[in-house]
Amino acid sequence: MVDQAIRQSLFPPEAVWVFECPELGLEVDYQKGRDFKAETCIEKAQAEAIRALPANHPLYILYTSGTTGKPKGIQRNTGDYAVALH
């Protein structure tokens, strides 16, 4: 399913982290140079130092589906999200 979505994508990802789930009984057809076992990536990852960000620092952009009009994106800021989680 992921491979099919990537084939249809205008901007395909350069890398895909694959989280294997053996209990589902699905086999993964890894694409060399693109697909990586998530566990291996996590083991090799190096921790980043924690640093403060301004409250209005962009965290992510959430897009509407566009079912009632043209899709729109709204930027969520780091501070807004932290307050909402609290």
Phi and psi restraints in degrees (range 20) as a CNS / XPLOR table:
assign (resid 1 and name C) (resid 2 and name N)
       (resid 2 and name CA) (resid 2 and name C) 1.0 -65.1 20.0 2
assign (resid 2 and name N) (resid 2 and name CA)
       (resid 2 and name C) (resid 3 and name N) 1.0 -44.2 20.0 2
assign (resid 2 and name C) (resid 3 and name N)
       (resid 3 and name CA) (resid 3 and name C) 1.0 -60.0 20.0 2
assign (resid 3 and name N) (resid 3 and name CA)
       (resid 3 and name C) (resid 4 and name N) 1.0 -40.5 20.0 2
assign (resid 3 and name C) (resid 4 and name N)
       (resid 4 and name CA) (resid 4 and name C) 1.0 -64.0 20.0 2
assign (resid 4 and name N) (resid 4 and name CA)
       (resid 4 and name C) (resid 5 and name N) 1.0 -43.3 20.0 2
assign (resid 4 and name C) (resid 5 and name N)
       (resid 5 and name CA) (resid 5 and name C) 1.0 -63.7 20.0 2
assign (resid 5 and name N) (resid 5 and name CA)
       (resid 5 and name C) (resid 6 and name N) 1.0 -39.7 20.0 2
assign (resid 5 and name C) (resid 6 and name N)
       (resid 6 and name CA) (resid 6 and name C) 1.0 -66.4 20.0 2
assign (resid 6 and name N) (resid 6 and name CA)
       (resid 6 and name C) (resid 7 and name N) 1.0 -38.1 20.0 2
assign (resid 6 and name C) (resid 7 and name N)
       (resid 7 and name CA) (resid 7 and name C) 1.0 -62.4 20.0 2
assign (resid 7 and name N) (resid 7 and name CA)
       (resid 7 and name C) (resid 8 and name N) 1.0 -31.9 20.0 2
assign (resid 7 and name C) (resid 8 and name N)
       (resid 8 and name CA) (resid 8 and name C) 1.0 -86.3 20.0 2
assign (resid 8 and name N) (resid 8 and name CA)
       (resid 8 and name C) (resid 9 and name N) 1.0 -12.4 20.0 2
assign (resid 8 and name C) (resid 9 and name N)
       (resid 9 and name CA) (resid 9 and name C) 1.0 -73.3 20.0 2
assign (resid 9 and name N) (resid 9 and name CA)
       (resid 9 and name C) (resid 10 and name N) 1.0 139.1 20.0 2
assign (resid 9 and name C) (resid 10 and name N)
       (resid 10 and name CA) (resid 10 and name C) 1.0 -75.3 20.0 2
assign (resid 10 and name N) (resid 10 and name CA)
       (resid 10 and name C) (resid 11 and name N) 1.0 -25.9 20.0 2
assign (resid 10 and name C) (resid 11 and name N)
       (resid 11 and name CA) (resid 11 and name C) 1.0 -130.8 20.0 2
assign (resid 11 and name N) (resid 11 and name CA)
       (resid 11 and name C) (resid 12 and name N) 1.0 75.8 20.0 2
assign (resid 11 and name C) (resid 12 and name N)
       (resid 12 and name CA) (resid 12 and name C) 1.0 -66.4 20.0 2
assign (resid 12 and name N) (resid 12 and name CA)
       (resid 12 and name C) (resid 13 and name N) 1.0 147.9 20.0 2
assign (resid 12 and name C) (resid 13 and name N)
       (resid 13 and name CA) (resid 13 and name C) 1.0 -71.1 20.0 2
assign (resid 13 and name N) (resid 13 and name CA)
       (resid 13 and name C) (resid 14 and name N) 1.0 150.9 20.0 2
assign (resid 13 and name C) (resid 14 and name N)
       (resid 14 and name CA) (resid 14 and name C) 1.0 -79.2 20.0 2
assign (resid 14 and name N) (resid 14 and name CA)
       (resid 14 and name C) (resid 15 and name N) 1.0 -26.3 20.0 2
assign (resid 14 and name C) (resid 15 and name N)
       (resid 15 and name CA) (resid 15 and name C) 1.0 -142.1 20.0 2
assign (resid 15 and name N) (resid 15 and name CA)
       (resid 15 and name C) (resid 16 and name N) 1.0 149.0 20.0 2
assign (resid 15 and name C) (resid 16 and name N)
       (resid 16 and name CA) (resid 16 and name C) 1.0 -131.1 20.0 2
assign (resid 16 and name N) (resid 16 and name CA)
       (resid 16 and name C) (resid 17 and name N) 1.0 126.5 20.0 2
assign (resid 16 and name C) (resid 17 and name N)
       (resid 17 and name CA) (resid 17 and name C) 1.0 -89.0 20.0 2
assign (resid 17 and name N) (resid 17 and name CA)
       (resid 17 and name C) (resid 18 and name N) 1.0 127.4 20.0 2
assign (resid 17 and name C) (resid 18 and name N)
       (resid 18 and name CA) (resid 18 and name C) 1.0 -107.1 20.0 2
assign (resid 18 and name N) (resid 18 and name CA)
       (resid 18 and name C) (resid 19 and name N) 1.0 118.8 20.0 2
assign (resid 18 and name C) (resid 19 and name N)
       (resid 19 and name CA) (resid 19 and name C) 1.0 -96.3 20.0 2
assign (resid 19 and name N) (resid 19 and name CA)
       (resid 19 and name C) (resid 20 and name N) 1.0 106.9 20.0 2
assign (resid 19 and name C) (resid 20 and name N)
       (resid 20 and name CA) (resid 20 and name C) 1.0 -75.4 20.0 2
assign (resid 20 and name N) (resid 20 and name CA)
       (resid 20 and name C) (resid 21 and name N) 1.0 144.6 20.0 2
assign (resid 20 and name C) (resid 21 and name N)
       (resid 21 and name CA) (resid 21 and name C) 1.0 -134.4 20.0 2
assign (resid 21 and name N) (resid 21 and name CA)
       (resid 21 and name C) (resid 22 and name N) 1.0 81.7 20.0 2
assign (resid 21 and name C) (resid 22 and name N)
       (resid 22 and name CA) (resid 22 and name C) 1.0 -57.4 20.0 2
assign (resid 22 and name N) (resid 22 and name CA)
       (resid 22 and name C) (resid 23 and name N) 1.0 -30.5 20.0 2
assign (resid 22 and name C) (resid 23 and name N)
       (resid 23 and name CA) (resid 23 and name C) 1.0 -65.2 20.0 2
assign (resid 23 and name N) (resid 23 and name CA)
       (resid 23 and name C) (resid 24 and name N) 1.0 -16.1 20.0 2
assign (resid 23 and name C) (resid 24 and name N)
       (resid 24 and name CA) (resid 24 and name C) 1.0 -84.0 20.0 2
assign (resid 24 and name N) (resid 24 and name CA)
       (resid 24 and name C) (resid 25 and name N) 1.0 -15.1 20.0 2
assign (resid 24 and name C) (resid 25 and name N)
       (resid 25 and name CA) (resid 25 and name C) 1.0 72.3 20.0 2
assign (resid 25 and name N) (resid 25 and name CA)
       (resid 25 and name C) (resid 26 and name N) 1.0 23.5 20.0 2
assign (resid 25 and name C) (resid 26 and name N)
       (resid 26 and name CA) (resid 26 and name C) 1.0 -96.8 20.0 2
assign (resid 26 and name N) (resid 26 and name CA)
       (resid 26 and name C) (resid 27 and name N) 1.0 138.4 20.0 2
assign (resid 26 and name C) (resid 27 and name N)
       (resid 27 and name CA) (resid 27 and name C) 1.0 -97.1 20.0 2
assign (resid 27 and name N) (resid 27 and name CA)
       (resid 27 and name C) (resid 28 and name N) 1.0 142.4 20.0 2
assign (resid 27 and name C) (resid 28 and name N)
       (resid 28 and name CA) (resid 28 and name C) 1.0 -103.3 20.0 2
assign (resid 28 and name N) (resid 28 and name CA)
       (resid 28 and name C) (resid 29 and name N) 1.0 127.4 20.0 2
assign (resid 28 and name C) (resid 29 and name N)
       (resid 29 and name CA) (resid 29 and name C) 1.0 -97.2 20.0 2
assign (resid 29 and name N) (resid 29 and name CA)
       (resid 29 and name C) (resid 30 and name N) 1.0 91.0 20.0 2
assign (resid 29 and name C) (resid 30 and name N)
       (resid 30 and name CA) (resid 30 and name C) 1.0 -67.1 20.0 2
assign (resid 30 and name N) (resid 30 and name CA)
       (resid 30 and name C) (resid 31 and name N) 1.0 133.4 20.0 2
assign (resid 30 and name C) (resid 31 and name N)
       (resid 31 and name CA) (resid 31 and name C) 1.0 -92.5 20.0 2
assign (resid 31 and name N) (resid 31 and name CA)
       (resid 31 and name C) (resid 32 and name N) 1.0 114.8 20.0 2
assign (resid 31 and name C) (resid 32 and name N)
       (resid 32 and name CA) (resid 32 and name C) 1.0 -57.7 20.0 2
assign (resid 32 and name N) (resid 32 and name CA)
       (resid 32 and name C) (resid 33 and name N) 1.0 131.9 20.0 2
assign (resid 32 and name C) (resid 33 and name N)
       (resid 33 and name CA) (resid 33 and name C) 1.0 84.4 20.0 2
assign (resid 33 and name N) (resid 33 and name CA)
       (resid 33 and name C) (resid 34 and name N) 1.0 -9.9 20.0 2
assign (resid 33 and name C) (resid 34 and name N)
       (resid 34 and name CA) (resid 34 and name C) 1.0 -118.2 20.0 2
assign (resid 34 and name N) (resid 34 and name CA)
       (resid 34 and name C) (resid 35 and name N) 1.0 -43.8 20.0 2
assign (resid 34 and name C) (resid 35 and name N)
       (resid 35 and name CA) (resid 35 and name C) 1.0 -96.9 20.0 2
assign (resid 35 and name N) (resid 35 and name CA)
       (resid 35 and name C) (resid 36 and name N) 1.0 136.1 20.0 2
assign (resid 35 and name C) (resid 36 and name N)
       (resid 36 and name CA) (resid 36 and name C) 1.0 -136.1 20.0 2
assign (resid 36 and name N) (resid 36 and name CA)
       (resid 36 and name C) (resid 37 and name N) 1.0 140.5 20.0 2
assign (resid 36 and name C) (resid 37 and name N)
       (resid 37 and name CA) (resid 37 and name C) 1.0 -66.4 20.0 2
assign (resid 37 and name N) (resid 37 and name CA)
       (resid 37 and name C) (resid 38 and name N) 1.0 126.3 20.0 2
assign (resid 37 and name C) (resid 38 and name N)
       (resid 38 and name CA) (resid 38 and name C) 1.0 -59.5 20.0 2
assign (resid 38 and name N) (resid 38 and name CA)
       (resid 38 and name C) (resid 39 and name N) 1.0 -40.1 20.0 2
assign (resid 38 and name C) (resid 39 and name N)
       (resid 39 and name CA) (resid 39 and name C) 1.0 -59.3 20.0 2
assign (resid 39 and name N) (resid 39 and name CA)
       (resid 39 and name C) (resid 40 and name N) 1.0 -40.6 20.0 2
assign (resid 39 and name C) (resid 40 and name N)
       (resid 40 and name CA) (resid 40 and name C) 1.0 -66.2 20.0 2
assign (resid 40 and name N) (resid 40 and name CA)
       (resid 40 and name C) (resid 41 and name N) 1.0 -43.0 20.0 2
assign (resid 40 and name C) (resid 41 and name N)
       (resid 41 and name CA) (resid 41 and name C) 1.0 -62.8 20.0 2
assign (resid 41 and name N) (resid 41 and name CA)
       (resid 41 and name C) (resid 42 and name N) 1.0 -41.5 20.0 2
assign (resid 41 and name C) (resid 42 and name N)
       (resid 42 and name CA) (resid 42 and name C) 1.0 -66.4 20.0 2
assign (resid 42 and name N) (resid 42 and name CA)
       (resid 42 and name C) (resid 43 and name N) 1.0 -41.0 20.0 2
assign (resid 42 and name C) (resid 43 and name N)
       (resid 43 and name CA) (resid 43 and name C) 1.0 -62.9 20.0 2
assign (resid 43 and name N) (resid 43 and name CA)
       (resid 43 and name C) (resid 44 and name N) 1.0 -35.4 20.0 2
assign (resid 43 and name C) (resid 44 and name N)
       (resid 44 and name CA) (resid 44 and name C) 1.0 -85.9 20.0 2
assign (resid 44 and name N) (resid 44 and name CA)
       (resid 44 and name C) (resid 45 and name N) 1.0 -12.3 20.0 2
assign (resid 44 and name C) (resid 45 and name N)
       (resid 45 and name CA) (resid 45 and name C) 1.0 -66.6 20.0 2
assign (resid 45 and name N) (resid 45 and name CA)
       (resid 45 and name C) (resid 46 and name N) 1.0 147.2 20.0 2
assign (resid 45 and name C) (resid 46 and name N)
       (resid 46 and name CA) (resid 46 and name C) 1.0 -111.0 20.0 2
assign (resid 46 and name N) (resid 46 and name CA)
       (resid 46 and name C) (resid 47 and name N) 1.0 139.2 20.0 2
assign (resid 46 and name C) (resid 47 and name N)
       (resid 47 and name CA) (resid 47 and name C) 1.0 -67.9 20.0 2
assign (resid 47 and name N) (resid 47 and name CA)
       (resid 47 and name C) (resid 48 and name N) 1.0 142.6 20.0 2
assign (resid 47 and name C) (resid 48 and name N)
       (resid 48 and name CA) (resid 48 and name C) 1.0 -99.2 20.0 2
assign (resid 48 and name N) (resid 48 and name CA)
       (resid 48 and name C) (resid 49 and name N) 1.0 147.4 20.0 2
assign (resid 48 and name C) (resid 49 and name N)
       (resid 49 and name CA) (resid 49 and name C) 1.0 -67.7 20.0 2
assign (resid 49 and name N) (resid 49 and name CA)
       (resid 49 and name C) (resid 50 and name N) 1.0 142.3 20.0 2
assign (resid 49 and name C) (resid 50 and name N)
       (resid 50 and name CA) (resid 50 and name C) 1.0 -72.9 20.0 2
assign (resid 50 and name N) (resid 50 and name CA)
       (resid 50 and name C) (resid 51 and name N) 1.0 134.6 20.0 2
assign (resid 50 and name C) (resid 51 and name N)
       (resid 51 and name CA) (resid 51 and name C) 1.0 -139.1 20.0 2
assign (resid 51 and name N) (resid 51 and name CA)
       (resid 51 and name C) (resid 52 and name N) 1.0 147.3 20.0 2
assign (resid 51 and name C) (resid 52 and name N)
       (resid 52 and name CA) (resid 52 and name C) 1.0 -74.8 20.0 2
assign (resid 52 and name N) (resid 52 and name CA)
       (resid 52 and name C) (resid 53 and name N) 1.0 145.3 20.0 2
assign (resid 52 and name C) (resid 53 and name N)
       (resid 53 and name CA) (resid 53 and name C) 1.0 -124.1 20.0 2
assign (resid 53 and name N) (resid 53 and name CA)
       (resid 53 and name C) (resid 54 and name N) 1.0 150.2 20.0 2
assign (resid 53 and name C) (resid 54 and name N)
       (resid 54 and name CA) (resid 54 and name C) 1.0 -64.9 20.0 2
assign (resid 54 and name N) (resid 54 and name CA)
       (resid 54 and name C) (resid 55 and name N) 1.0 151.7 20.0 2
assign (resid 54 and name C) (resid 55 and name N)
       (resid 55 and name CA) (resid 55 and name C) 1.0 -58.3 20.0 2
assign (resid 55 and name N) (resid 55 and name CA)
       (resid 55 and name C) (resid 56 and name N) 1.0 -29.7 20.0 2
assign (resid 55 and name C) (resid 56 and name N)
       (resid 56 and name CA) (resid 56 and name C) 1.0 -94.3 20.0 2
assign (resid 56 and name N) (resid 56 and name CA)
       (resid 56 and name C) (resid 57 and name N) 1.0 13.6 20.0 2
assign (resid 56 and name C) (resid 57 and name N)
       (resid 57 and name CA) (resid 57 and name C) 1.0 -67.0 20.0 2
assign (resid 57 and name N) (resid 57 and name CA)
       (resid 57 and name C) (resid 58 and name N) 1.0 130.7 20.0 2
assign (resid 57 and name C) (resid 58 and name N)
       (resid 58 and name CA) (resid 58 and name C) 1.0 -63.3 20.0 2
assign (resid 58 and name N) (resid 58 and name CA)
       (resid 58 and name C) (resid 59 and name N) 1.0 132.5 20.0 2
assign (resid 58 and name C) (resid 59 and name N)
       (resid 59 and name CA) (resid 59 and name C) 1.0 -102.6 20.0 2
assign (resid 59 and name N) (resid 59 and name CA)
       (resid 59 and name C) (resid 60 and name N) 1.0 -50.6 20.0 2
assign (resid 59 and name C) (resid 60 and name N)
       (resid 60 and name CA) (resid 60 and name C) 1.0 -161.0 20.0 2
assign (resid 60 and name N) (resid 60 and name CA)
       (resid 60 and name C) (resid 61 and name N) 1.0 167.9 20.0 2
assign (resid 60 and name C) (resid 61 and name N)
       (resid 61 and name CA) (resid 61 and name C) 1.0 -116.2 20.0 2
assign (resid 61 and name N) (resid 61 and name CA)
       (resid 61 and name C) (resid 62 and name N) 1.0 126.9 20.0 2
assign (resid 61 and name C) (resid 62 and name N)
       (resid 62 and name CA) (resid 62 and name C) 1.0 -104.4 20.0 2
assign (resid 62 and name N) (resid 62 and name CA)
       (resid 62 and name C) (resid 63 and name N) 1.0 125.7 20.0 2
assign (resid 62 and name C) (resid 63 and name N)
       (resid 63 and name CA) (resid 63 and name C) 1.0 -105.5 20.0 2
assign (resid 63 and name N) (resid 63 and name CA)
       (resid 63 and name C) (resid 64 and name N) 1.0 142.7 20.0 2
assign (resid 63 and name C) (resid 64 and name N)
       (resid 64 and name CA) (resid 64 and name C) 1.0 -77.8 20.0 2
assign (resid 64 and name N) (resid 64 and name CA)
       (resid 64 and name C) (resid 65 and name N) 1.0 163.1 20.0 2
assign (resid 64 and name C) (resid 65 and name N)
       (resid 65 and name CA) (resid 65 and name C) 1.0 -75.6 20.0 2
assign (resid 65 and name N) (resid 65 and name CA)
       (resid 65 and name C) (resid 66 and name N) 1.0 -23.4 20.0 2
assign (resid 65 and name C) (resid 66 and name N)
       (resid 66 and name CA) (resid 66 and name C) 1.0 82.9 20.0 2
assign (resid 66 and name N) (resid 66 and name CA)
       (resid 66 and name C) (resid 67 and name N) 1.0 17.1 20.0 2
assign (resid 66 and name C) (resid 67 and name N)
       (resid 67 and name CA) (resid 67 and name C) 1.0 -67.6 20.0 2
assign (resid 67 and name N) (resid 67 and name CA)
       (resid 67 and name C) (resid 68 and name N) 1.0 -26.8 20.0 2
assign (resid 67 and name C) (resid 68 and name N)
       (resid 68 and name CA) (resid 68 and name C) 1.0 -111.2 20.0 2
assign (resid 68 and name N) (resid 68 and name CA)
       (resid 68 and name C) (resid 69 and name N) 1.0 10.7 20.0 2
assign (resid 68 and name C) (resid 69 and name N)
       (resid 69 and name CA) (resid 69 and name C) 1.0 166.4 20.0 2
assign (resid 69 and name N) (resid 69 and name CA)
       (resid 69 and name C) (resid 70 and name N) 1.0 -166.6 20.0 2
assign (resid 69 and name C) (resid 70 and name N)
       (resid 70 and name CA) (resid 70 and name C) 1.0 -67.3 20.0 2
assign (resid 70 and name N) (resid 70 and name CA)
       (resid 70 and name C) (resid 71 and name N) 1.0 133.8 20.0 2
assign (resid 70 and name C) (resid 71 and name N)
       (resid 71 and name CA) (resid 71 and name C) 1.0 -58.0 20.0 2
assign (resid 71 and name N) (resid 71 and name CA)
       (resid 71 and name C) (resid 72 and name N) 1.0 141.6 20.0 2
assign (resid 71 and name C) (resid 72 and name N)
       (resid 72 and name CA) (resid 72 and name C) 1.0 -128.5 20.0 2
assign (resid 72 and name N) (resid 72 and name CA)
       (resid 72 and name C) (resid 73 and name N) 1.0 150.1 20.0 2
assign (resid 72 and name C) (resid 73 and name N)
       (resid 73 and name CA) (resid 73 and name C) 1.0 -111.6 20.0 2
assign (resid 73 and name N) (resid 73 and name CA)
       (resid 73 and name C) (resid 74 and name N) 1.0 143.4 20.0 2
assign (resid 73 and name C) (resid 74 and name N)
       (resid 74 and name CA) (resid 74 and name C) 1.0 -124.3 20.0 2
assign (resid 74 and name N) (resid 74 and name CA)
       (resid 74 and name C) (resid 75 and name N) 1.0 131.1 20.0 2
assign (resid 74 and name C) (resid 75 and name N)
       (resid 75 and name CA) (resid 75 and name C) 1.0 -84.9 20.0 2
assign (resid 75 and name N) (resid 75 and name CA)
       (resid 75 and name C) (resid 76 and name N) 1.0 127.2 20.0 2
assign (resid 75 and name C) (resid 76 and name N)
       (resid 76 and name CA) (resid 76 and name C) 1.0 -98.0 20.0 2
assign (resid 76 and name N) (resid 76 and name CA)
       (resid 76 and name C) (resid 77 and name N) 1.0 131.5 20.0 2
assign (resid 76 and name C) (resid 77 and name N)
       (resid 77 and name CA) (resid 77 and name C) 1.0 -93.3 20.0 2
assign (resid 77 and name N) (resid 77 and name CA)
       (resid 77 and name C) (resid 78 and name N) 1.0 156.4 20.0 2
assign (resid 77 and name C) (resid 78 and name N)
       (resid 78 and name CA) (resid 78 and name C) 1.0 -57.9 20.0 2
assign (resid 78 and name N) (resid 78 and name CA)
       (resid 78 and name C) (resid 79 and name N) 1.0 -47.6 20.0 2
assign (resid 78 and name C) (resid 79 and name N)
       (resid 79 and name CA) (resid 79 and name C) 1.0 -64.3 20.0 2
assign (resid 79 and name N) (resid 79 and name CA)
       (resid 79 and name C) (resid 80 and name N) 1.0 -42.8 20.0 2
assign (resid 79 and name C) (resid 80 and name N)
       (resid 80 and name CA) (resid 80 and name C) 1.0 -58.8 20.0 2
assign (resid 80 and name N) (resid 80 and name CA)
       (resid 80 and name C) (resid 81 and name N) 1.0 -43.9 20.0 2
assign (resid 80 and name C) (resid 81 and name N)
       (resid 81 and name CA) (resid 81 and name C) 1.0 -67.5 20.0 2
assign (resid 81 and name N) (resid 81 and name CA)
       (resid 81 and name C) (resid 82 and name N) 1.0 -42.7 20.0 2
assign (resid 81 and name C) (resid 82 and name N)
       (resid 82 and name CA) (resid 82 and name C) 1.0 -60.4 20.0 2
assign (resid 82 and name N) (resid 82 and name CA)
       (resid 82 and name C) (resid 83 and name N) 1.0 -42.4 20.0 2
assign (resid 82 and name C) (resid 83 and name N)
       (resid 83 and name CA) (resid 83 and name C) 1.0 -65.2 20.0 2
assign (resid 83 and name N) (resid 83 and name CA)
       (resid 83 and name C) (resid 84 and name N) 1.0 -43.1 20.0 2
assign (resid 83 and name C) (resid 84 and name N)
       (resid 84 and name CA) (resid 84 and name C) 1.0 -62.6 20.0 2
assign (resid 84 and name N) (resid 84 and name CA)
       (resid 84 and name C) (resid 85 and name N) 1.0 -38.8 20.0 2
assign (resid 84 and name C) (resid 85 and name N)
       (resid 85 and name CA) (resid 85 and name C) 1.0 -67.0 20.0 2
assign (resid 85 and name N) (resid 85 and name CA)
       (resid 85 and name C) (resid 86 and name N) 1.0 -36.1 20.0 2
